[in-house]
Amino acid sequence: KDTTTIGGLAISAFEFGEVTTEAQDVFGTAPFDGILGMGVPAAAVDKVPMPMAQLVAQGKVQHNIFAFYLSSGGKSGSTLTLGGTDPSFHDGDFKYVPMAIASHLLPYWLVSAKDIKVGGQSTSSCNWLTGCYMVVDTGTSVLAGPPSAVNTLLSKIGN
């Protein structure tokens, strides 16, 4: 247990996992020093408490909400906001959606949707009866799914 500081907020007696070996095919050439787990509690190895849960429990932030702004085009300025959102990075209000029922079985931020729209137009990527599940994960840049659905989506947003 240690005091760990994230964005100027100190978590007292924080338990964390130390990685001593990394998979070279995934992390071998990655330009970072570590991983900050922002996943659901079920994703934690050895049931170690997640940082956001500890920040809330210790009264450092009011809400277990975090937001990422990822800059593009090689520009600097990517931002992690803890405890809420930064309105300088978005217009309008957020619509919060519940976790999918299946998220109780899988350790992911899993949501379900009836449709995926680009520019207000349906991509017809989701099944008309069951919709589709989506994992919200800032730890990857992968867009995965059935090839026909992913190809349709890529044709709308670009590759």
Buried (B, 14 or more C-beta within 10 A) or exposed (E): EEEBEBEEBEBEEBBBEEEEEEEEEEEEEEEEEEEBBBBBEEBBEEEBBBBBBBBBEBEBBEEBBBBEBEEEEEEEEEEBBBBEBEEEBEEEEEEEEEBBEEBEEBEBBBBBBEEBEEEEEEBEBBEEEEBBBBBEBBEEEEEEBEEEBBEBBEEBEEE
